[in-house]
């Protein structure tokens, strides 16, 4: 018989994350966050690449690397350097916008 994934218990996920990865600011938590960011960023790049109908091999050729390296980035195994990240962004026809959040009266 399969186990139930949802046991309908409401949990404070800050407590769950603390138990699994340590308190915010700890080395273990920072490493887990870095891995999560790498995975998430890789998934975004993969989704855009597929939307643009570009293969990993084509993208690799456009930026002067290997298909294997693109695969590792997309799977969160490797984090590209900033320059490689921007080359990928440019090769996919994307831009990066850095902006400050809008501050409202309620935020003050």
N, C-alpha and C positions, 0 to 999 in steps of 0.2 A: 504494500500500500504506500502511495506517495505521501511525503510529508507536506503539510500545509505551509506555504510560504508566508501567508498573511495570517497572523494569529489574532488580529484585531486589537492588539495592545498598543495604546498610544505611548510613544517613547519620545524623550527629549534627546534629539540626535546630537546635541552638544555633548551630552553625557556618553553616548555611544561612541562618538569620535574620540573623546578623551580616553575612554577605556581601551579602544583599539590602537590609537596612534599617539597617545600622550597629550598633554595640555598644549594649548596654543603657544607657539614660541619654542617648543621643545624641538630638538634635532629630529626625532622620529616623526613628529607631526609635520615639520617643514619638508622632510623628504617625501612623505605621503602626499602633501599638497603639490610639490613639484612634479611628482609622477602623475597626479591627476590633471594638472595643467598641460603636461606634455601629451597625455592621452586625448584630452578634450581638443587641444589645438590641432593635433593630428587628424582627428575625426572631422573637424571643420574643413581642413585642407582637402581631405579625401572627398568629402561631399561636394565641395566646389569643383574639384578636378573632374569628378564623375558628371556633374551637371554640365560642365563645359565639354564633355565627351573627349577628354584627354586621357591617354593611358599613362601609367606610371613611367613606362619607357619613354614616351614622348616628353613628359614633363622633365624627366632626368636629362634628356638630350638638350632641352631648352635651357637648362641651368648649368649644364656641364658636370653632371654627377651620374650615379648609377641608379638603375631601377630598384635595386636592393636597398639603397639608402633612402629613396622615396618611401618604400614600403615600411622601413623602420620608423621613419618620421610619422607616417600615417597611423601606425600601430602604437605610437607612444613609447617605442623602445629607445629612440634617440631624440634628443632635442636639437634642432638645427641652430647654428650660430645665428646671430642677428642678421648678418649679411646674407646668409643662405635663406633665411626666412623671407627677407625682402625680395630676393631673386625669385623665390617661389610665388610670392604674392604678385609680383610684376608679370611673371610668366603666365599666370592664370587670369590676368587682366583685372586684378583687384587693386584696391588702395587701402591704406591704413590711415584712419583718422583718430587723432588723440584729442580729446576735448575734456573740459572740466564739467562735472555734473552741474545741473541747474540748481541753485539754492533757492528754496522758497521760504516764505515767512515762517511756515510751520517748522522748518529745519533749524531755525535760529533759536 
